[in-house]
Amino acid sequence: MKTKQLLAGLALSVSWAGLAAAQDCTLRVTTWGGSYQATYETVAEAFEQQYDCKIQWIVGASPDHLIKARLGQVDVATNTLLNSIAGENEGLWAPLDPAKIPNMANLYDNAKYSDHTVFANVGDYVLTYNTDRIPEAPTSWDALWNPEYKNSVVIYGIDHIPTLSLMVMEAEQNGGGIDSMEPGIDRMAELMKSGNLVGSLDVESQMVSLFETGDAWIGMMATGRLRELLSKGTDNIAFVRPEEGTFPLISTVNIHKDATDPDMAANFVNYVLSPEVQVAFATRNLYAPTVKNAEIPADFEMSELLVSNEEFGRLYLPDQEKVQANKAEWQQQLSQKASR
């Protein structure tokens, strides 16, 4: 009798231990707050049910995500490309195994940054213009230098990625390149001295306001911000993706080298790259899919704002490590040339 009771008790304890182990599965994933987190939480519900694993959201700004990763407080890191590169250089990430992440096979070629980093979703900075003032759609970023647009052009501040990328692009098109930036710096100094700029801004809401009031006729704008204008019923604002390409706004995903459950982390990355999750971020946040098999609903009204097909192949992304290493020097040179 005692033996049977002992065996029954042992079986019960094993059963409870197995249940506790399942309930103890927790995956720590970084995210930004606001609408990005809201979408992430919504799509993660199905993952939690499928794998019986709870997602613990590590919410903060991009630099915070990198700090948490350094402290070993992250299993899966969603971040910007620059911070993923920094983490990669520090040896924080595990290699992404295509055998465990089969959805990697569907990635666009330029969405595979390295063996450790892939793009989770992508927006872009497009050339936005006022159709009342500029009835014919421009075809090139060179339109920013058009002498007819005095005090009507808006760009991001010089330390922002799209403006830095434009400067590298201009260098390449004028006989230089990222290792020979003088032609690009001269070109940007020309723009700053032209009288065209109504603003070189750090706050995107100010850029939106300038287009709303009609003070800005043409300039850069992230598609997410352009959505704000169009959602308000603004009917005189349009955009183009210039022939040279557009500048990407990238979300990346990495697995920490010391993830508590590497296989579960791989499952989550695979889930992030699934068509369902990719479409959710596209339709809710205007972050375009990075996989080729994600189909945007035909009735999605703002599908034109999403990077797709050949547009994805024309995203212009200069060497981010070189940009970060040299941008302070470039800015100093630009300031000197623009003040002459």
N, C-alpha and C positions, 0 to 999 in steps of 0.2 A: 504494500500500500504506500509506504513511504517512498519507495523507489518510483512508483507511478506519479506521485505528487511532485517529486523532485524533477522528473522528466517533463511533466506538464508545466511546472514553473520555469524550467529552462527554456522550453519552447516558447512560452509567453514572453520571456525576457528577450529572446532572440528576435521575436516578432516586433516587439516594441523598439528594439535597437535598430532594426531595419527601417521602421517607419520614421524614427527620429533622424536616421541618416538621410532619408529622402527629404524630410522637412528641413534639415539643416543645410541643404544645397542653396548657396547664395552666390550670385555672381555680381561683382562690383563693377559698374559701368559708368564712365564719365559722360556728362551731357551738359550742354548749356541750358539755362532756364528758359522760361517763356514758352513760345509756340513749339520750339524744337523739342523740349522736354515733353510737352503735352502729346505730340505725335509719337515720340519714342515710347512713352508710357502706354499709349493706346495699343500700339502694335505689339508691345512686349507681352501683353496679356496672353496671347496665343502661345508664345514661346514658353512662358511660365507653366501653362497647363500641359503642353506637350512634353516638356522635360522635367516637370515637377521640380522646378528650380526657381527661386525667387530672385528678382533683379533688385539690387540695392543701388540706387542712383547717386552718383557722386556729382553734385551740381556745383558749377562755378564757371569762372572765366577760363579762357584757353591756357594762360600761364598756370592757373591753379591745377589744371589737369596734369600738367607736366610735373609739378611739384608733388602731387599725390602719387604719381607713378614713381618718382624718385624715392619716395618713402615706402614703396611697396604696398600702397593702399588701393591699388587698382588691378583688376583682372583684364578688362577690355577698355581701351582708351579711345574715345571719340574726340578728335581734336582738329586743329588746323594743320595744314601741311608743314608749316614752319616748325611747329612744336613736335610733330612726328619726326621730322628730320633731326631735330635736336636730340630727341629721345633715342633715335637710331644711332646717332653718333656717340651717345653715352652708353650704348649697349643695353638699353632697357627692354627692347622688344624681342619676342621669340619669332623665329621664321614662321611664315604662314604656309601651312601644308595643304596644297591643292587636293590631296587625297581626302583630307578631313574637312575641306571647305570646297565642295564640288562646284558651288555657284561662282567661284573664281573663274571658271572656264568661260563664263558669259561676259566677263568684264571687257570693256573697250580696252584696246592695247595701251592707250595713254592713261588709263585709270589704274594701271599696275605700276606704282612708283618704284617699288623694290620688292625684294623677297620678304620684307618685314612690314611694308606699308602699302595699302590700297586705298582708293578713293571710295568713300561711302556714298556721297552724293555731291553734286556740283551745281553751282549757280554761275552767272557771269556778269561782267560789267559791260554794258552795251553803249552804243552811241545814241543818245536820246536827243530829240529835237522838237521844236515848236513848229507845227505845220502851217500856222498862220504867217510866221516869219520866214520859214524855209519850206516852201511848197514842194520842192523837188528833193527826194531823199538823198542824203550824202552817201558816198560809197566808201569813204576812207577816213581814218583818224586825222588825216591832213586837213579836214574841214575845220578843225579847231583853230588852225592858223589863218583861215580865210579873212582877209582884211575887211570884208563887209560886215563882220560880226564883232565890231568894237563894243567893248563893255557888255558882252552878251554870252560869254563862254564860262562854263563852270567845270572844274576838275576837283579831284580829291587832293588833300594836302600832299606835299612832296614826300612824306615818309610813309605814305600808304601804298600798298602793293600795286593797285592798278596804275597809279601815276609813275611809280618806279618801273613797272613793266613797260609802260609807254615810252619811257626814256630809253630803256634798253632796245626796244623795237626801233626807235628813231635812230639810235646809234647804228644798228645793223643795216638800216636802209640808207644810211648816209656814209658808208665806207668804214664803219667801225664795228663794234660788237661789245659784248659784256666785258671783254678784257681790254677794250680800247674805247672808252666811253666818251671821249671828248666830243665827237660829232653829235651824240645824243644829248649831252649836257648843253652844247651850244644851241641845239634845236629847242630845248625846253627854255633856255634863257631867252631865246627869240620870242617864244610865246609869252613869257612873263613881261617882256618889254613892249609887246605889240599893242597893248591897250585893249586886247580882246577879253581878258579875264575879268569877270565880275566877281569871281571868288575862287580861291583854292582852299577848300574847306575840309575840316576834320569831322564835322557833324552832318550826317546824311540828311537829317530832318531839315536842315537849312537849305540843302540842295533842292529838296522837294518843294520847299516854300518858294524858292526863286523861280522854279518852273511854273508853279501855281500862279504867281503874280505876274508872270510874263517877263520878268527881269532877265531870266536865263533863256536863251534861244536854243542853245546846243551844249552838250557836255556829256560826261561820263555818268552812268548811274547803274547801280546793281539792280538786277531784274526784280528782286524782292521789293525794293523801294519804288520801282516803276509800277509795280502792281498796286501800290497804295494810290498812286495818281489815277490809274485807270479805274480802280474800284470806286473812286469818288465821282466817276462819270465825266472826267476830263476828256474832252473829245478833240483837243488840238495838240496832243502830245503823242508822238510816235517814236519808234526806235528802229535801228538797223544794226546788224552784225557786220562790221566793215570787212572788206575783202582781205585785210591782213590778219583777221581773227579777233577774238575777244579775250579778255583777261579773266581767268577762272576764279571763282570763290569756292574753295574746296573744303569739304569735311572728310577727314581721314579716319581709318580705324586700325588699331594695333592690338596685339595680345601681349600682355606683360610676360617677360621671361620667367617670372616667379608666380604666375597665376595659380591660385589655389586648386583649380581644376582645369588644366589646359584643354582637355577634350571638350568640356562644357563651354569654355571660352571659344573654341573653334566652332562649336555648334551655333553659338550666338552670332559670330561673324558671318557664318553661312546664312543665317536667318536675315541679317542686315542686308545681304546681297540678294535676297530672294525677290522675285518680281512683286510680290504683295507689299513688302515693306518699302521697296523702291517707289512704287506707285503712290503709296501713302504720303511719303515725303514730297513727291512731285506735286500732287494735287492739293496738299494742305500747306506746304511751305515753299513751293516753287523751287525746290532743289531737285535738279534733273537726275534721272537714273544714270548709274554708271555701268549698268549691264544692258546688253543688247536685247534681251528677251522680256523687258518690262514694257508692257503696252499701256499707253495712256488712254483713258476712255475717250471715245470720239466726241462726246458732248462736253468735255472739259473746256470751258470758255477761254482759259488763258494758256492753252497749250503752246501758243507761239512764243511765250516767254521762256519756255524750257529749252535748254541746250539739247539738241538731238542730232542723230545721224552724222552727216558731214560737218555740222557745226561743232560737234564734240571733237572731231579730228582737227579743227582749226583753233582750238583753245591755245592761246599763246602763254607759255609758262617758262620764263627764263630760269636759269640755274639759281634756285632759291638760296643755296648756301653762299654763292658768290654775291647775290644781292644783299643778303644780311651782313656779310663781311665787309662790304664796300660802301653801303648806302650813306653812312655818315660822311665819308670823304666826298662822295658824289654831291651830297647836299651842300657841303661847304663850297665846293667848286661852283655849283649852280648859283648859290647866293652871291658869290663874288662876281660872276659873269653878269648876273641879272642886275646888279647894282651899278655897273659901269655905264 
